[in-house]
Amino acid sequence: MGEMRFMPLSTFVEASFWNELNRKKLNEWKLDETPQSAFATYCNFDQESSSSRLSLSYDAFCKESALSNAAGVTAVSGRMLVLNTLVSFKTLDRKRLLADCSDELKRVISSDLLKDQNNFSLLTTFCLTLFADLKHFHYWYWNCVPALLYPHNLKMISEVSEVDDTMEKNLHDMSRKFGGSPFFLLGFGECAPLSQLFGAQGADLDASEVTIVFSDPSTHAGVPGWPLRNLLAAVAYHKRSWCRARFIAHRANPSLPSIFLHIGWTRCANEEDEWIGAGAVGWERSQEGTLEPTFVDMSSSFDPVKLVDEGVRLNLSLIRWRLVPEIDLQRFSNLHCLILGSGTLGCNVARGLLAWGVRHIVFVDSAHVSYSNPVRQSLFELGDAIGGTTSKAIAAAKRLLRIVPSVESVGVEMKIPMPGHTVAMQDEGSVKDTVEKLESLIKDSDVVFLVMDSREARWLPTLLCTAHGKLAISVAMGFDSYVVIRHGVTCFDGDSEANTSHTSDELLIPGNELGCYFCSDVTAPGNSMQDRTLDQQCTVSRAGVSMAAAGMSVELLASVLQHPKLGLAPARIGEVDDTASVLGAAPHQIRAFISRFHQMTPTVRRFERCVACGEAVLSAYRKHGFAFLLRAFNEPRYLECISGLEQLQASAEQLRIEFDDDDDESVSLSS
């Protein structure tokens, strides 16, 4: 009656597929171009005006058992080839790929696989080739749904006709009987699994005795869908005596009835040669009918918040692809950071933490944004300075949310109590509340950055970090110099291996024995803000020093986080150990002198009489709590007495006097 036509499957890719592809490519496949297993679906109830869809969604990467088993939905297993460059995508040998798919189909059909009803889904497969530009969310893809050109000279023996309502209902019931199977067999008024046709039971069946039913995704009234092509090839291969067969294209759309098909074909003299030499088609055509890939720009379709997160993850995941495969990025994303000071250093530290994927940041500061701030403090702009009432901490937290909306950023306006800054009696209650709030913030944090303007402002946070075993990193800068110090972390588990100070390497200082910011001091911190001129009140430094100092502090944290002992990572005296972590060294201190462009990494052991981390000071705080702190605020010299510095100073003074006496005696003798 006429030449056979088939309606090809058109690939329909949901946005959720691209989201999942991004995640898989970044975190699992990386540079691997090995074909990946994938699943798609087609259904037999699409509307007549639509295309015959082969749908790919987020579940394309799941196991087949996790796919939808809704009535009329058929799962298709295939593979996906994700290329690393656009050039390799465009120059891929697609003829060879189609030939490989054809050979695989022939293997499936010629084997005994079709004697099992569960294997008929193998007759429809696909090979999706694609390139993903994850930086711009641009995607190029070209799908192949291979169909064997076998048997030859397919033709319609009779006109296509619609099934009646009774048969339509029976088809629906029979499909449910076989669990929604896309293929089954009708014969002698009964239905049976299609596998019987290819087994011993169907060996002697004549083509006139049976009708083959398949789930048809076609949306054209008189044209069957693509899955019929390989089903025909399987029937013709196994039933060498048949030159015709009857089919029902089963559809579940009331406006698009199922159809009867009576199809014939020509047999060749040498059937085996015809089978071996059978070609295949399958590369998808564009809407214009040309053989070319499809381009998709998803940048405007994704949630902007997710786009930002994907962009940050992209940069970090690329580190794992080749440079540092062992890096543990979760240690950044799970980290809770407290930044004490929201000025020049605090702003730049926060930007560095964001870039490493840190998503929990709390700012603390008591100052307000002034007109001189925005040019140096990277989280502020002119609008924040107008009026002079905008809190630095709150403004910095809000600005982080504008940069990365998914970040958990909080600003706390707080003036940290300091030694030498006397607390009036009427203010003691509010100061106590402040201390308790600060202590709570430190307890809830994993790492604390001390980036305040004055030395004495670092004392209380240093004491609290030591008391609660938190990693603290101090950053300070001068006009042309800066220092970054990671404080030693106290370990309270006496049995912990990490807490032991014994090591066979005398040059390696354990992490719990490293000095803090105050360990080199021989006097207690006092009020350094009194009697300051304008140039002394402001942080005056070379323009790039703050960025270099903040960057170094963030990178020091990164190295510590990748060390097996984390905050308890040891530091070496002398040359640093650049193999200490997967990111290199984790030094105790970094001191830089910009005028000479020189940098050094000294290591200092914890000072037992330190006014901030010494055991005597910690014991006094644990015993007396706020009463001890209040006295330290009002009487800075009290810290020298408690810590033992006063005795040390007296000993040093006595030693100096003795030396002076020796000098005087020497002079008198010589005279």
C-alpha positions in Angstrom: 0.0 0.0 0.0 2.8 2.4 0.7 6.3 3.0 2.1 6.6 2.8 5.9 7.2 6.0 7.9 8.2 6.3 11.6 7.9 9.3 13.9 11.4 9.9 15.4 11.8 10.6 19.1 12.8 14.2 20.0 15.0 14.8 23.0 13.3 16.9 25.6 15.7 18.0 28.4 14.3 19.5 31.6 16.1 22.2 33.6 16.5 19.8 36.5 18.7 17.6 34.2 21.2 20.4 33.7 21.3 21.1 37.4 22.1 17.4 38.2 24.6 17.3 35.3 26.5 20.3 36.7 26.7 18.5 40.1 27.9 15.2 38.6 30.5 16.8 36.3 32.0 19.0 39.1 32.0 16.6 41.9 32.2 13.1 40.4 33.2 12.9 36.8 35.5 15.9 36.6 37.7 15.3 33.5 36.6 11.7 33.0 35.2 11.3 29.4 34.1 7.6 30.0 30.5 7.1 28.8 28.1 7.3 31.8 24.9 5.3 32.2 21.7 7.3 31.9 18.0 6.8 31.6 15.3 8.6 29.7 11.5 8.0 29.4 8.9 8.2 26.7 5.1 7.9 27.1 2.1 6.9 24.9 -0.2 9.7 26.0 1.4 12.9 24.6 -0.9 15.4 22.8 -1.3 15.2 19.0 0.2 18.7 18.5 3.4 17.9 20.4 6.5 16.1 19.3 7.2 12.5 20.3 9.4 13.2 23.3 12.3 11.3 24.8 12.5 13.1 28.2 15.6 13.5 30.4 15.2 14.8 33.9 17.1 14.9 37.2 16.4 11.2 37.6 18.3 10.4 34.4 21.3 9.6 36.6 19.3 7.3 39.0 19.0 3.6 38.8 16.3 2.4 36.5 14.3 1.2 39.5 14.1 4.7 40.7 12.4 6.0 37.5 8.7 6.6 37.2 6.6 3.5 36.7 3.4 5.3 35.9 1.1 3.7 33.4 2.1 4.5 29.8 5.6 5.6 30.8 8.5 3.6 29.4 12.1 3.8 30.8 14.9 3.8 28.2 18.5 2.9 29.2 21.3 4.6 27.3 24.6 6.2 27.8 25.9 9.8 27.9 29.2 11.0 26.6 30.2 14.3 28.3 33.1 15.9 26.4 35.6 18.3 28.1 35.9 20.8 25.3 33.7 22.2 22.6 36.3 21.2 20.0 36.2 17.5 21.0 32.4 17.7 21.0 32.3 19.1 17.4 35.0 16.7 16.1 33.6 13.5 17.6 33.4 10.6 15.1 29.7 10.2 15.2 29.6 7.7 12.3 31.8 5.4 14.4 29.6 6.0 17.5 26.4 5.1 15.5 28.1 2.0 14.2 29.0 1.0 17.7 25.4 1.5 18.8 24.2 -0.6 15.8 26.5 -3.4 16.7 25.2 -3.4 20.3 21.6 -3.6 19.1 22.5 -6.5 16.8 24.1 -8.3 19.8 21.0 -7.8 21.9 18.6 -9.0 19.1 20.7 -12.0 18.0 21.3 -13.3 21.6 18.8 -15.0 23.8 18.0 -11.8 25.8 14.6 -11.4 24.2 13.5 -14.7 25.7 13.1 -12.7 28.9 10.2 -10.2 28.9 12.2 -7.7 31.0 14.8 -7.2 28.3 12.6 -5.7 25.6 13.4 -2.3 26.8 16.9 -2.9 25.4 15.5 -2.5 21.9 15.2 1.3 22.4 18.4 3.0 23.6 20.2 6.3 23.1 23.6 7.8 23.1 23.6 11.5 24.3 26.8 13.4 23.4 27.2 16.8 25.0 29.5 19.6 26.1 28.7 21.7 29.2 30.2 25.1 29.7 29.7 25.2 33.4 31.0 28.7 33.8 28.4 30.3 31.6 25.7 27.6 31.8 25.8 27.0 28.1 25.2 23.4 26.8 25.6 21.8 23.4 24.0 18.3 22.9 23.3 15.9 20.1 21.4 12.7 20.8 21.4 9.5 18.8 18.4 7.0 19.1 19.7 4.2 16.9 17.3 2.2 14.6 18.5 -0.7 12.5 17.7 -0.5 8.7 16.5 -4.1 8.7 14.5 -5.7 7.2 14.6 -4.1 3.8 11.7 -2.7 1.7 9.2 -2.1 4.6 5.7 -1.4 3.3 2.2 -1.1 4.5 0.1 -4.1 3.3 -3.2 -2.5 4.3 -4.4 0.9 5.3 -3.8 2.0 8.9 -7.0 1.7 10.9 -8.0 2.8 14.4 -9.0 0.2 17.0 -12.5 0.2 18.3 -13.5 1.3 21.9 -13.8 -2.3 23.1 -10.3 -3.2 21.9 -9.0 0.1 23.4 -10.3 -0.9 26.8 -8.9 -4.4 26.5 -5.5 -3.0 25.6 -5.5 -0.8 28.7 -6.4 -3.8 30.9 -3.8 -6.0 29.3 -1.1 -3.4 29.7 -1.9 -3.2 33.4 -1.8 -7.0 33.6 1.8 -7.0 32.5 2.8 -4.2 34.9 2.7 -1.5 32.2 5.0 -3.5 29.9 5.5 -1.7 26.6 5.3 -5.0 24.7 3.0 -8.0 24.7 1.4 -10.5 22.4 -2.2 -11.1 21.3 -3.3 -14.4 19.8 -6.3 -16.7 19.9 -8.2 -14.2 22.0 -5.6 -14.2 24.7 -2.7 -12.0 25.7 0.8 -13.2 26.5 4.3 -11.8 27.2 6.0 -10.9 23.9 9.0 -13.1 25.0 6.9 -16.2 24.1 7.2 -15.2 20.5 11.0 -15.6 20.7 11.0 -18.7 22.9 10.2 -22.3 22.2 6.5 -21.7 22.6 6.5 -19.4 19.6 8.7 -21.4 17.4 5.9 -22.6 15.1 3.6 -19.6 15.3 2.5 -18.2 12.0 2.4 -14.4 11.4 -1.4 -14.6 10.8 -2.0 -16.1 14.3 -0.6 -13.2 16.4 -0.7 -9.5 16.8 2.2 -7.7 18.5 1.3 -4.8 20.8 3.8 -2.0 21.6 3.5 1.2 23.6 3.6 3.9 20.9 5.0 7.4 21.7 4.0 8.8 18.3 1.8 11.9 18.3 0.8 11.5 14.6 -2.5 9.7 14.0 -1.4 7.4 11.2 2.4 7.1 11.7 3.9 4.7 14.3 6.7 5.8 16.7 10.4 5.1 16.6 10.4 2.1 19.0 8.7 0.0 16.3 11.8 0.1 14.1 14.0 -2.2 16.3 11.0 -4.3 17.3 10.5 -5.0 13.6 14.2 -5.9 13.2 13.9 -8.4 16.1 10.8 -10.0 14.7 12.4 -10.3 11.2 15.6 -11.7 12.5 14.1 -14.4 14.7 11.1 -15.2 12.4 13.0 -15.9 9.2 10.0 -17.5 7.5 7.8 -14.4 8.1 7.5 -11.6 5.4 4.8 -9.7 7.2 3.4 -9.1 10.7 0.5 -7.4 12.4 1.0 -4.7 15.1 -1.0 -2.5 17.3 0.5 0.8 18.3 -1.0 1.3 21.7 -1.8 4.9 22.8 -3.4 6.1 26.0 -4.5 9.5 24.7 -8.3 9.5 24.1 -7.9 12.1 21.3 -5.3 9.9 19.6 -6.6 6.3 19.2 -4.4 3.2 19.0 -3.9 1.9 15.4 -3.7 -1.4 13.6 -0.6 -1.8 11.4 -0.1 -4.7 8.8 3.5 -4.4 7.7 5.4 -6.4 5.1 9.1 -6.7 4.0 11.3 -8.4 1.4 13.6 -11.3 2.2 17.0 -11.6 0.6 18.7 -14.7 -0.6 21.4 -14.5 2.0 19.7 -13.4 5.2 22.8 -13.6 7.4 24.8 -11.3 5.1 21.9 -8.9 5.0 21.8 -8.9 8.8 25.5 -8.4 9.3 25.6 -5.6 6.7 22.5 -3.8 8.0 23.1 -0.1 8.7 21.5 2.2 11.2 20.1 5.7 11.5 19.4 7.8 14.6 21.2 11.1 14.9 18.5 13.6 15.8 17.7 16.4 13.4 17.1 20.0 14.3 13.7 21.7 14.0 14.8 22.8 10.6 15.5 19.2 9.6 19.3 19.6 9.5 21.8 17.2 11.1 23.4 19.4 13.8 23.6 19.7 17.6 21.3 21.7 19.8 22.5 24.7 21.9 20.9 25.6 25.2 21.6 28.8 27.2 20.3 28.1 30.8 21.9 31.2 32.4 18.6 33.1 32.4 16.5 30.1 33.5 18.3 29.0 36.7 17.6 30.6 40.1 20.2 33.5 40.4 21.0 32.3 44.0 21.7 28.8 42.7 23.8 30.3 39.9 26.0 32.1 42.4 26.4 28.9 44.4 27.2 26.9 41.3 29.7 29.5 40.2 31.6 29.4 43.5 31.4 25.6 43.6 32.8 25.6 40.0 36.0 27.4 41.0 36.5 25.2 44.0 35.7 21.9 42.2 38.2 22.7 39.5 40.9 22.7 42.2 40.0 19.0 42.8 40.0 18.1 39.2 43.8 18.2 38.6 45.6 20.4 41.2 44.6 19.1 44.6 42.4 16.0 44.2 42.6 15.2 47.9 41.2 18.6 49.1 38.2 18.3 51.5 35.9 21.1 50.4 33.3 20.2 53.0 35.6 21.5 55.7 35.1 25.0 54.3 31.3 24.8 53.7 30.7 23.4 57.2 32.9 26.0 58.9 31.4 28.7 61.3 33.6 31.8 61.3 33.5 34.8 63.7 35.2 37.9 62.5 35.9 40.4 65.4 36.4 43.7 63.6 34.6 44.8 60.4 37.1 47.2 59.1 39.7 47.0 56.4 41.0 43.6 57.4 37.6 42.1 58.4 36.1 43.0 55.1 38.9 41.4 53.1 39.0 38.3 55.3 35.3 37.8 54.7 35.7 38.1 50.9 38.4 35.4 51.1 36.3 33.1 53.2 33.4 33.4 50.7 35.7 32.4 47.8 36.7 29.3 49.7 33.0 28.3 50.1 32.5 29.3 53.8 28.8 29.9 54.3 28.5 30.8 58.0 30.0 34.2 59.0 29.4 36.5 61.9 30.8 40.1 62.1 31.3 42.0 65.4 32.1 45.7 65.5 31.0 48.8 67.4 32.0 51.4 64.8 29.9 53.0 62.1 30.8 53.5 58.4 32.5 56.8 57.8 33.3 58.6 54.5 36.9 57.4 54.6 36.0 53.7 54.8 34.5 52.6 51.5 37.7 53.1 49.5 39.7 50.8 51.8 37.0 48.6 53.3 35.7 46.4 50.5 32.2 45.6 51.8 31.1 49.2 52.1 29.9 51.9 49.6 29.1 55.6 49.8 25.5 55.1 50.8 26.6 53.3 54.0 28.6 56.3 55.1 25.9 58.9 54.6 24.5 60.0 58.0 27.3 58.2 59.9 24.8 55.9 61.7 25.3 52.6 59.7 26.8 49.8 61.8 29.9 48.3 60.2 29.1 44.8 61.4 25.5 44.9 60.2 26.4 46.6 56.8 29.1 44.0 56.2 26.8 41.1 56.9 24.1 42.6 54.5 26.7 43.1 51.8 27.8 39.5 52.0 24.2 38.5 51.4 24.2 40.6 48.2 27.3 38.9 47.0 26.2 35.3 47.9 22.6 35.2 48.9 22.8 31.7 50.3 25.4 32.7 52.9 24.3 32.8 56.6 25.7 36.2 57.5 25.0 38.1 60.8 26.2 41.4 62.1 26.5 42.1 65.8 27.1 45.6 67.1 29.2 45.2 70.1 32.0 47.1 71.9 34.5 44.5 73.3 35.6 45.3 76.8 39.4 45.8 77.1 42.1 46.0 79.7 42.9 49.6 80.6 39.4 50.8 79.5 37.8 51.4 82.9 34.3 50.1 83.5 32.1 52.5 85.5 30.1 50.9 88.3 26.8 51.7 86.6 28.0 50.0 83.4 29.1 46.7 85.0 25.8 45.0 84.2 25.9 45.9 80.5 29.6 44.9 80.2 28.8 41.6 81.8 26.1 41.0 79.2 28.5 41.9 76.5 31.1 39.4 77.8 28.5 36.7 77.9 27.3 37.4 74.4 30.9 37.4 73.1 31.6 34.1 74.9 28.4 32.6 73.3 29.5 33.7 69.8 33.0 32.2 70.3 31.5 28.9 71.6 29.3 28.7 68.5 32.3 29.3 66.1 34.9 27.0 64.8 37.5 29.7 64.0 37.8 33.3 65.3 39.6 36.1 63.4 41.0 38.9 65.5 41.2 41.9 63.2 40.5 44.8 65.5 42.4 48.1 65.5 43.9 48.0 69.0 46.1 45.5 70.8 44.1 45.4 73.9 40.9 44.6 72.0 42.3 41.2 71.2 42.9 40.2 74.8 39.5 39.1 75.9 38.7 37.1 72.7 42.2 35.5 73.0 41.4 34.4 76.5 38.0 33.1 75.6 39.2 31.2 72.5 41.9 29.6 74.7 39.4 28.7 77.4 37.0 27.1 75.0 39.6 25.4 72.7 38.8 27.5 69.6 41.2 28.3 66.8 42.0 32.0 66.7 43.9 33.8 64.0 45.2 37.3 64.7 46.0 39.8 61.9 47.6 43.1 62.5 49.4 45.6 60.2 51.5 48.6 60.3 52.4 51.1 57.6 54.5 48.7 55.6 54.3 45.5 57.5 51.9 42.9 58.8 51.7 39.8 61.0 49.4 36.8 60.9 49.4 34.5 63.9 47.4 31.3 64.5 47.0 30.8 68.2 47.7 27.5 69.8 44.5 25.5 70.4 43.9 24.0 73.9 42.9 20.4 73.9 41.0 19.4 77.0 41.1 15.7 76.5 44.1 14.6 78.6 44.3 11.3 76.9 44.3 12.8 73.4 47.3 12.0 71.3 46.9 15.4 69.8 47.4 17.0 73.2 50.7 15.5 74.0 53.8 17.7 73.7 56.2 14.8 73.2 57.6 14.5 69.7 60.7 12.9 68.3 61.3 16.1 66.2 62.6 18.8 68.5 62.0 21.5 65.9 58.3 20.6 65.6 56.1 22.5 68.0 52.7 20.7 68.7 49.6 22.8 67.9 48.5 23.0 71.5 51.9 24.6 72.5 52.0 27.4 69.9 52.0 30.9 71.3 49.2 33.4 71.0 49.3 37.1 70.0 50.4 38.1 73.5 53.0 35.4 74.2 55.9 37.7 73.2 54.8 40.5 75.5 56.4 41.2 78.9 53.8 43.8 79.9 50.0 43.6 80.1 48.0 45.4 77.4 46.7 48.8 78.4 44.7 51.7 76.9 46.6 52.5 73.7 43.8 54.8 72.5 44.5 57.6 74.9 46.3 60.7 73.8 46.4 59.7 70.2 46.7 62.2 67.3 44.6 61.7 64.2 47.3 59.8 62.3 47.6 57.5 65.3 43.8 57.0 65.7 43.4 55.7 62.1 45.0 52.6 60.6 47.6 54.2 58.2 49.2 51.7 55.9 50.2 51.2 52.3 47.2 50.5 50.2 47.8 46.8 49.4 48.9 45.7 52.8 45.4 44.9 54.2 44.6 42.7 51.2 47.9 40.9 51.5 47.5 40.4 55.2 43.9 39.3 55.0 44.6 37.0 52.1 47.5 35.3 54.0 45.3 34.8 57.1 42.6 33.1 55.0 45.2 30.9 53.2 46.7 30.0 56.6 43.3 28.9 57.7 42.8 26.9 54.5 46.1 25.0 55.1 45.2 24.3 58.7 41.7 23.0 57.7 43.3 20.5 55.3 45.8 19.3 57.9 44.9 15.9 59.5 45.0 17.5 63.0 43.2 20.7 62.0 43.7 23.4 64.6 46.2 21.2 66.4 48.5 21.1 63.4 52.1 21.5 64.5 54.5 24.1 63.2 58.2 23.8 62.5 61.0 26.0 63.8 63.1 27.2 60.9 62.1 26.1 57.4 58.4 25.4 57.1 57.2 22.0 56.0 55.4 22.6 52.7 54.1 19.0 52.8 52.2 19.5 56.1 48.9 19.5 54.4 47.5 19.0 50.8 47.7 22.8 50.5 51.3 23.0 51.8 52.7 24.5 55.0 50.7 25.5 58.0 53.1 27.9 59.8 52.6 29.5 63.2 53.2 33.0 62.1 53.7 35.0 58.9 55.5 38.3 59.2 56.0 40.5 56.1 58.0 43.7 55.5 56.8 45.4 52.4 59.6 47.9 52.2 62.0 45.0 51.6 59.3 42.7 50.1 60.5 40.1 52.6 58.5 37.5 54.5 59.4 35.2 57.3 57.6 32.4 59.2 58.8 32.2 62.8 57.5 29.7 65.3 57.1 30.6 69.0 56.3 28.3 71.8 53.5 29.2 74.2 54.7 31.5 77.1 53.8 30.0 80.4 53.4 33.5 81.9 51.4 34.9 79.0 48.7 37.5 80.1 46.2 35.9 77.7 46.8 32.2 77.3 49.0 31.4 80.3 47.7 28.7 82.7 47.6 31.1 85.7 45.3 33.6 83.8 43.1 30.8 82.6 42.8 29.4 86.1 41.8 32.8 87.5 39.2 33.2 84.8 37.7 29.8 85.4 37.6 30.3 89.1 36.4 33.9 89.3 34.7 34.5 86.0 33.5 38.1 85.4 34.9 39.4 88.6 38.4 38.5 87.3 37.7 40.1 84.0 36.3 43.3 85.6 39.5 43.7 87.7 41.6 43.1 84.5 39.6 45.9 82.7 40.1 48.3 85.5 43.6 47.4 86.6 45.8 46.2 83.7 48.8 45.7 86.0 46.7 43.0 87.8 47.2 40.8 84.8 51.0 41.1 85.2 50.6 40.0 88.9 48.3 37.1 88.1 50.3 35.8 85.1 53.7 36.0 86.9 55.0 38.7 84.6 55.5 41.0 87.6 57.9 38.5 89.2 59.7 38.1 85.9 60.1 41.9 85.5 61.4 42.1 89.1 63.9 39.3 88.4 65.0 41.1 85.2 65.4 44.4 87.1 67.4 42.7 89.9 69.6 41.1 87.2 70.1 44.6 85.6 71.0 46.1 89.0 73.5 43.3 89.7 75.1 44.0 86.3 75.2 47.7 87.0 77.0 47.0 90.4 79.5 44.8 88.6 80.2 47.5 86.1 80.7 50.1 89.0 83.0 47.8 90.8 85.0 47.2 87.6 85.4 50.9 87.1 86.6 51.6 90.7 89.1 48.8 90.5 90.5 50.1 87.3 90.8 53.6 88.7 
